[in-house]
Every structure is written in structure tokens, then in C-alpha cells.
């Protein structure tokens, strides 16, 4: 068995470094986009104002119809008094000005949250809700919907990019292993595998560490920080070890002839 060359060790480390850096970057981006998507979905609300005063039975009936609409996650009734109390916590000065008018001018309303999958169709949902009796004006933030839909697209695109990267990486490693088992000239793939595995692991860990250090400044802001799961990072490190299969020398069949070549 031949000793492993410095070139092969370098190639193994470089392959692991490329896998760790590219994979960790995509994992961090995907985690960040998904966190932003969840944040937008959690904060998004559609407010449906009542068309007038209602009895408890009427209010319960409207709330039941809202819950039955496709895409509804939660529906909560907010009375006029509760709306005034919420406004008092947010802007006491405005409430004092409103108090000068005497009667509470705020309307009762339903606050509805949609499932993340239904946020893109918030406009269509509002059109269906407007047909329910006793539902008046409907308000929501279209720009918040657009931002959430873009986040969903980016998250799916990054997931696809990660899947393709993993497929081509593992396909290349499988091809190298198949060559080692099929062609005598490629037997170098399995020779001295342990040192090359170690260097590929060092490269993968180094690439992942570089990306982690680059994102550390964001950790001071909880809303801007999202790290990949430990399972995803573990799988990425294992994938980086396959970089050792790309570092080998092609063993030419003509080598024995060179050794016996007459001078």
C-alpha cells in the first residue's frame, strides 16, 4: 500500500471545505428565511369589523362561519371595550382625547389569522368573508402578504438548491467509489482512506465554522438570528467526509513497464 501524498490530503481538505462552506451557507439562509416567514405569519392578522351591534348568538354564528372558511387558522372576537383597553395600553394620549367624545367610538371586530399556506390568498379569503352577514369593513396589510409569499418562495428555492447540491455531491462520491470497485486503475480511491477522511472532516468543519463566525454578529438581534438544526449540520459534516473519495491518484497499468525499461 502506497503512502498518501500531500496533494491528496490537500484535495480531500479542499473538497470538505467547499462542501462545508457551501452547505452551511445555504442552511443558514434557509433557516433565516423560514424564521422570517414564521414571524410574518404569526404577526399577520385580518381585522373584520362588525356591521353593527349583535347579540351573543349572532356573534357566535359569524365566528363559526369565519372558522369554516378555507385557510382560517384562528378567529377571535374583540369587543368595543376590549379594543379601547388595547388602545389605552398602546397610546394613552389618544385614549384621553377619545374620552372627550364621551361614547366609545370604536367598533367590535373579529381578528383572524390564516395558515401560512393560505396567506398568499388573503385577498380571496377576504372576498369570501365579506359575503358573511354582519361583517362590515375588512382590513389587512397587503405588503405583509407579499413579503410572506416571497419568503415562502425563497425557502422552497433554497431547499431545492440544497437538495440538488446534496444529490450531485453524493452522486460524485458514489461514482468515485464505483470506479474504485470496477477499474483496477482506480484502486487508489480506497488506499489510505483514513488520513483523507480526517482531512476532509477538518475541511468540512472549517468551512462550517467560517460561515458560523461570519453570522455571529447577527446573534445580538434575536429577530435576525436563525441557526440550522443540529441534525442538518451533522448530515452536512458527514457529507463533507465524502470529499475524501475525490482525492486519489490514477494508477496507470504502464507503471510496471517503466520499471523494466532498459537504459
N, C-alpha and C positions, 0 to 999 in steps of 0.2 A: 504493500500500500504506500503510495507516494505521500509526502508531507504536503500539507495545504500551503498554497502560495499566498504571499501578502496581497497579490492582486485579487485573488478570490475572496479573501477576508474583507477587502475594501468594497468589492462589488456586493457582497452579502450585506454589509453595513449600510451601503448606499441604498440598496433595494428596500431594506427595512425602514430607513429614514424617509424615503419617498412615500412608502405606504403609510407610515405613522403620521407624517405631516399632512398629506392629502386627506386621509381618512378622518383624522381628528378635526381638521378644519371644517369638513362637511358635517361631521357630527355636531360640532358646536353651533354651526349655522342653523342646522335643522332644529336643535334644541331651543335656540333663541327664537326662531320663527314660531315654533309651536307654543312657546311660553307667551309670546305676544298675541298669538291667535286666541289662546285661552283667556288672556286678560281682557281682550276686546269682547269676547263672547260673554264673559262674566259681567262686564260693565254695561253691556248693551241692553236697553230697555225700550219697549214701545209703550207709550202712555196713551190710553184711550179714555177720554173724558166722557162722563155721563151726560146724556141729553137733557136730564132733569132729575128731580128728586125721585127716589124709588123706595119701595118697601123692601124689606129683607128678602122676601120670596123672589121678587123681580131681580134683585141684585144677584142672588144665588143662581137664578136661571141664566142670566147673561154670563156670569163667570163660568158656568158649566159649558155653555156654547163656545166660549173662548178656549177652554181647555181641550175641546174636541177638535179644534182646527188643526190640521196637519202642521207640524213644526213647533207647536207650543210646548215649551218646557215647564214654565210655571206662570200662574196668573194670580195676582194678589190685589184685592180691593183696598183703596186708600180713601178714607172718608175726608170730608172738608176739614174737620177739626184736626185730623192727623196730618193733613197737608200743611195746615197753618203751624202746627207744632214743629214739623220738619223745617219749615221756612224760618221759624224763630231760631232754631239752632244754627242755621246757615247764615242768616242775615238779620240780626236783631233790630237794626235800624229800620230796615224795610218793614218789619212787622209792626213797629211802633207807628210808622206812617200809615200802614193799612188800618191800624186800630182807630185812627181818627175818622175813618169812614163809618165806623160803627159795626155793621154787619160783616161777617166773614165773606169776602168776595171770591174765595177760591172754590173750585168745583171738585166734586168727588171724581175719582178716576180709578181705572184698573192699570196696574203696572205688570206688563207681560215680558217674560224673557223667552227667547227662542233657542232651540237646539243649535249647536254650531253648524250642522249641515243645512239648516233652514235659513241661516242669516242672509245668504245671498238672495233669497226670495222674500225679503221683508216687505217689499212693495206689494207683491201679490198677496201676502198674508194680510196686510193692512186693508186691501181692497175687499177681501172676504169678510174681515171683521167689521168693516163699515156697513155691511148688509144686515148685521145683527140689530134688532130693535133696541132702542135706548142707548145705543153707542153714538156719541157725538164726534167731536174733533179727535183726530188721531195724529200723534206726533212721534217722530223718531229722527235720529241723525243719519242721513244718507251717507255722509263721508265716513262714519264709523263702520257702516256696512261695507263700503268699498275697501276700506283698509283691512277688514277681516277677510274678505274674499281674496284679496291679494296675498295675505298671509297663508291662506289655505292653499293657494296655487304654488307659492314658493316652497311650502312644506312638502307638498307632493313632488315638486320638481327635484328638490334636494334628496328626497327619499329615492327617487328614480336614479339620480346620479350616483348615490351610494350603492344602490343595487347593481348598476352597471359596472362600477369600479370593482366591486367585490367579485362579480362574475368574471370579468376579464383577468383580474389578478389570479383568482383560483384556477381559471382555465389555463393560464400560462404556467402556473406551478404544476398542474396536472399533466400538461404536455411535456414539461421537463422530466417529470417522474416517469412518464410513459416511454420517453426516449431512453432513459437510463435502463429500463427493463427490456427494451426491444432492440436497441442498437449496441453492439459491442463498443463502437467508438465513443458512446456517450456514458460509459461506466463511471466516468469521473463525477457524475452527479451525486452518487451515493458514497463516494470516498471522503473520509474526514468530514462527515456531516456535522458532528457535534461542535467543532470550532466555528463553522459557518453559521450554525443555528444560534450560537452565543452572540456572534457579531450582528446577525440580523435582529436579534432581540434587543441588543444595545441600540441599534439604529432606530428601530421602531419606538422604543421607549424614549429615545432622544427627540424624535420628531414629535411625539405626543406631548412631551414636556415643553418643547419650544412653543407649541400652539397654546398650551395651558398658561405658560408665563405671559404670552402676548395678550391673553384675555383677562389676566388678573386685575388690571385697573378697573374693569367693569364690575368687579365684585363689590365695590363700595356702594354701588347702586343696585338694590335688590330687584328693581323692575327691569334692569338691563342685563342681569346675570342669569344664565341658564346653562348648566353643565350637562353633558351627555350622561346616560346611566352607566353604572359600573359594569353592567353586563355588556353593553355596547363597546365600552373601552376594552374590556377583556377580550372580546371577539376580535377587535381591531389588532390587539397585540399578538394574538395567535396568528392572524392573517399575516402580520409583519414577519413572523418566523418563516413563512413560506418563501421569503426572499432568499433564503439560503439555497433554494433549489435553482436559482438563476446564476449562481456563482460556481462555475466548473470549467474545466479545460476539456476540449475535444481531443480524444485520444486517437491519433491517426494510425491506421494499420501499417503505414510505411515505416514507422519508427524502428522495428527490428532490422529492416533493410539498411537503414542509416548506420546502425551499429556495426553491420558486417561489411560496410562499403570499403573496398580496398584503396589504399593510398598509392 
